[in-house]
């Protein structure tokens, strides 16, 4: 992720506008290579059970089949932000977001009591899971559309505007224990 200081942004007066090439239709963040599989990466930071249950629901809801669910869990690339950050052709985006929403809604219906026990970082599980499923759907679509040769012009950079000496930091759910929850989340990731 690139950080742009607000003072620099104000000096320039505008932020350059980027749009995908008309023949491509997509502009997304650079993919990250995961040293572990998607499930291994997720389990190192979050609750492993969540991604397994989420993948199972994706199959049950018809968003993935059993083969693609296995591919999802074994994936080694992640596009940060999934399909929630970037520029996409509207029909594809509506379809992808609708699929992700169906799985997320059912995940909440079934596992809300488990999620309520999570700290201020981990309670954002549906967002973390949606990012990963969205990334998988996006990469799969791009691989199919461009015959396994995705043009480099599709990949740009996520940019965040910060003030003064500040920098980007991970968000937390707004809960009364958010401070202690963040420390627990950091401790879990460090293990």
Secondary structure, DSSP 8 states (H G I E B T S, - for coil): -EEEEHHHHHHHSS-------TTT--BEE-EEE-SS-HHHHHHHHS-HHHHHHHHHHHHHTTSS-HHHHHHHHH--EEETTTTSSSB--HHHHHHHHHHHHHHHHHHHHHHHHHHHTS-TTGGGHHHHHHHHHHHHHHHHHHHHHTTT---GGGEE--EEEE-TT----------TTHHHHHHHHHHHHH-
